[in-house]
Amino acid sequence: MATWNLDKTKHHVFICNGSSCNQAGAEEVTQAIRNEIANQELDPYIHTTRTRCNGRCHDKCVVVSYPDGIWYKDIQHHDAREFINSLKTGQSFSKKISHIFCGEGFQRTEGTVKGMSKEKENVIKVSKKL
């Protein structure tokens, strides 16, 4: 296992590898993003983490970028270069944004499905908690 020095890290990219995203090609997306980071020699600046389900299965494949707090939807392997370039240049990859953090919570973009409320009953049902 590695313990990375994150002193130069400017972006932390979370790539969903939950079952819905995996069925939609999350492994290819993960590899394409990591390859693009390596090809552009951005490893010290962009750190990636594969996650389990991020709870936005309708938006598969989901990628989340921090510290900017942007959630992306429908990311495919061929989006990797444009996505990484957007992080590198500070330009928006707006056509794939689903949610943006606005200080008080996440603002959903036009065309993004709202999703179900996180009331206790729904969370228990979806999480399969007893």
GIWO-V328819 format. One record per pair of residues at least 24 apart in sequence whose C-alpha atoms are under 10 Angstrom apart, sorted by the first residue. I is the first residue (numbers start at 1). J is the second residue. D is the distance in whole Angstrom. If there is no record, write none. Layout:
i=[I & I]
j=[J & J]
d=[D & D]
//
This chain:
i=[4 & 4 & 5 & 6 & 6 & 6 & 6 & 6 & 7 & 7 & 8 & 8 & 8 & 8 & 8 & 9 & 9 & 9 & 9 & 9 & 9 & 10 & 10 & 10 & 10 & 10 & 10 & 10 & 10 & 10 & 11 & 11 & 11 & 11 & 11 & 11 & 11 & 11 & 11 & 11 & 11 & 12 & 12 & 12 & 12 & 12 & 12 & 12 & 12 & 12 & 12 & 12 & 13 & 13 & 13 & 13 & 13 & 13 & 13 & 13 & 13 & 13 & 13 & 13 & 13 & 13 & 13 & 13 & 14 & 14 & 14 & 14 & 14 & 14 & 14 & 14 & 14 & 14 & 14 & 14 & 14 & 15 & 15 & 15 & 15 & 15 & 15 & 15 & 15 & 15 & 15 & 15 & 15 & 15 & 15 & 16 & 16 & 16 & 16 & 16 & 16 & 16 & 16 & 16 & 16 & 16 & 16 & 16 & 16 & 17 & 17 & 17 & 17 & 17 & 17 & 17 & 17 & 17 & 17 & 18 & 18 & 18 & 18 & 18 & 18 & 18 & 18 & 18 & 18 & 18 & 19 & 19 & 19 & 19 & 20 & 20 & 20 & 20 & 20 & 20 & 20 & 20 & 20 & 21 & 21 & 21 & 21 & 21 & 21 & 21 & 21 & 21 & 21 & 21 & 21 & 21 & 22 & 22 & 22 & 22 & 23 & 23 & 24 & 24 & 24 & 24 & 24 & 25 & 25 & 25 & 25 & 25 & 26 & 26 & 26 & 26 & 26 & 26 & 26 & 26 & 27 & 27 & 27 & 28 & 28 & 28 & 28 & 29 & 29 & 29 & 29 & 29 & 29 & 29 & 29 & 29 & 30 & 30 & 30 & 30 & 30 & 30 & 31 & 31 & 32 & 32 & 32 & 32 & 32 & 32 & 33 & 33 & 33 & 33 & 33 & 33 & 33 & 33 & 33 & 34 & 34 & 35 & 35 & 36 & 36 & 36 & 36 & 36 & 36 & 37 & 37 & 37 & 37 & 37 & 39 & 40 & 40 & 40 & 40 & 42 & 42 & 45 & 45 & 46 & 46 & 46 & 55 & 55 & 55 & 56 & 56 & 56 & 56 & 57 & 58 & 58 & 58 & 58 & 59 & 59 & 59 & 59 & 62 & 62 & 62 & 63 & 63 & 63 & 64 & 64 & 64 & 64 & 65 & 66 & 67 & 68 & 68 & 68 & 69 & 69 & 69 & 69 & 69 & 69 & 69 & 70 & 70 & 70 & 70 & 70 & 70 & 70 & 70 & 70 & 70 & 71 & 71 & 71 & 71 & 71 & 71 & 71 & 71 & 71 & 72 & 72 & 72 & 72 & 72 & 73 & 73 & 73 & 73 & 74]
j=[44 & 47 & 44 & 43 & 44 & 45 & 46 & 47 & 44 & 45 & 43 & 44 & 45 & 46 & 47 & 42 & 43 & 44 & 45 & 46 & 47 & 44 & 45 & 46 & 47 & 66 & 67 & 68 & 87 & 88 & 44 & 45 & 46 & 47 & 48 & 65 & 66 & 67 & 68 & 87 & 88 & 45 & 46 & 47 & 48 & 49 & 64 & 65 & 66 & 67 & 68 & 69 & 46 & 47 & 48 & 49 & 50 & 51 & 63 & 64 & 65 & 66 & 67 & 69 & 70 & 71 & 84 & 87 & 47 & 48 & 49 & 50 & 51 & 52 & 54 & 62 & 63 & 64 & 65 & 66 & 71 & 48 & 49 & 50 & 51 & 52 & 53 & 54 & 61 & 62 & 63 & 64 & 65 & 72 & 75 & 49 & 50 & 51 & 52 & 53 & 54 & 55 & 56 & 57 & 60 & 61 & 62 & 63 & 64 & 49 & 50 & 51 & 52 & 53 & 54 & 60 & 61 & 62 & 63 & 50 & 51 & 52 & 53 & 54 & 55 & 56 & 57 & 60 & 61 & 62 & 52 & 53 & 57 & 60 & 53 & 55 & 56 & 57 & 58 & 59 & 60 & 61 & 62 & 52 & 53 & 54 & 56 & 57 & 58 & 59 & 60 & 61 & 62 & 63 & 74 & 75 & 52 & 53 & 60 & 61 & 60 & 61 & 60 & 61 & 74 & 75 & 76 & 60 & 61 & 75 & 76 & 77 & 50 & 60 & 61 & 62 & 63 & 75 & 76 & 77 & 61 & 76 & 77 & 76 & 77 & 78 & 80 & 61 & 62 & 63 & 75 & 76 & 77 & 78 & 79 & 80 & 61 & 63 & 75 & 76 & 77 & 80 & 77 & 80 & 76 & 77 & 78 & 79 & 80 & 81 & 76 & 77 & 78 & 79 & 80 & 81 & 82 & 83 & 84 & 80 & 84 & 80 & 81 & 80 & 81 & 82 & 83 & 84 & 85 & 80 & 81 & 84 & 85 & 88 & 81 & 81 & 84 & 85 & 88 & 84 & 88 & 87 & 88 & 84 & 87 & 88 & 115 & 126 & 127 & 98 & 113 & 114 & 115 & 115 & 112 & 113 & 114 & 115 & 96 & 98 & 112 & 113 & 96 & 97 & 98 & 96 & 97 & 98 & 97 & 98 & 99 & 100 & 100 & 101 & 101 & 100 & 101 & 102 & 99 & 100 & 101 & 102 & 103 & 105 & 106 & 94 & 96 & 97 & 98 & 99 & 100 & 101 & 102 & 106 & 107 & 96 & 97 & 98 & 99 & 100 & 101 & 106 & 107 & 108 & 96 & 97 & 98 & 99 & 100 & 97 & 98 & 99 & 112 & 98]
d=[9 & 9 & 8 & 10 & 7 & 8 & 9 & 8 & 8 & 9 & 9 & 6 & 5 & 9 & 10 & 9 & 8 & 6 & 4 & 6 & 7 & 9 & 5 & 6 & 8 & 8 & 8 & 10 & 9 & 9 & 10 & 6 & 5 & 6 & 8 & 7 & 6 & 6 & 8 & 7 & 9 & 9 & 6 & 5 & 6 & 8 & 8 & 6 & 5 & 7 & 9 & 10 & 7 & 6 & 5 & 6 & 8 & 10 & 7 & 6 & 5 & 6 & 9 & 10 & 10 & 10 & 10 & 10 & 9 & 6 & 5 & 6 & 6 & 10 & 9 & 8 & 6 & 5 & 6 & 8 & 9 & 7 & 6 & 5 & 6 & 8 & 9 & 9 & 8 & 6 & 5 & 7 & 9 & 10 & 10 & 9 & 6 & 5 & 6 & 6 & 6 & 9 & 9 & 9 & 8 & 7 & 5 & 6 & 8 & 10 & 6 & 6 & 5 & 6 & 9 & 10 & 8 & 8 & 10 & 9 & 7 & 5 & 4 & 7 & 9 & 10 & 8 & 9 & 9 & 9 & 8 & 7 & 9 & 10 & 8 & 10 & 9 & 6 & 8 & 9 & 7 & 8 & 10 & 9 & 8 & 9 & 9 & 7 & 9 & 8 & 5 & 5 & 7 & 10 & 9 & 10 & 10 & 10 & 8 & 8 & 9 & 9 & 7 & 6 & 9 & 9 & 8 & 9 & 7 & 9 & 7 & 8 & 9 & 8 & 6 & 8 & 9 & 9 & 8 & 8 & 10 & 10 & 9 & 8 & 6 & 9 & 10 & 8 & 10 & 9 & 7 & 6 & 4 & 8 & 8 & 7 & 10 & 9 & 10 & 9 & 8 & 9 & 8 & 9 & 9 & 5 & 8 & 8 & 6 & 8 & 10 & 7 & 9 & 8 & 5 & 7 & 10 & 8 & 7 & 8 & 9 & 9 & 9 & 6 & 6 & 9 & 9 & 7 & 9 & 9 & 9 & 7 & 9 & 10 & 10 & 9 & 9 & 9 & 10 & 9 & 8 & 10 & 9 & 9 & 8 & 9 & 9 & 9 & 10 & 10 & 9 & 10 & 8 & 10 & 9 & 8 & 10 & 8 & 10 & 8 & 8 & 8 & 10 & 10 & 9 & 10 & 9 & 10 & 9 & 10 & 9 & 10 & 10 & 10 & 10 & 8 & 7 & 10 & 8 & 6 & 5 & 8 & 10 & 10 & 8 & 10 & 10 & 7 & 8 & 6 & 5 & 6 & 10 & 9 & 10 & 8 & 6 & 5 & 5 & 6 & 9 & 9 & 10 & 9 & 5 & 4 & 5 & 7 & 9 & 6 & 6 & 9 & 9 & 9]
//
